[in-house]
Amino acid sequence: MAKRAGVSKKTLYRLKHGDPRVSWGAVFRILNILNLIPELNKALNTTNNALGLVLMSKAVAKRIPASANGIEPFHSRNRFPVRP
């Protein structure tokens, strides 16, 4: 399998034993050989998962208009205001 994935036997051993230093490229090549990319895609897709949707909604920051909190909006043209 290491030869098919284009990685060394040591890298394959490290991946099997959970070494976090294995590159994502090597992980994806091995997952592709094992035909596990579709399963990974399902696991990462939070739009079809109730828990994922709840977590995403909590992670999205609420945007407050700058004028609502008394802060003047930043404009690049006002970056270096000219003093009278």
Secondary structure, 3 states (H helix, E strand, C coil): CHHHHCCCHHHHHHHHCCCCCCCHHHHHHHHHHCCCHHHHHHHHCHHHCHHHHHHHHHHCCCCCCHHHHCCCCCCHHHCCCCCC
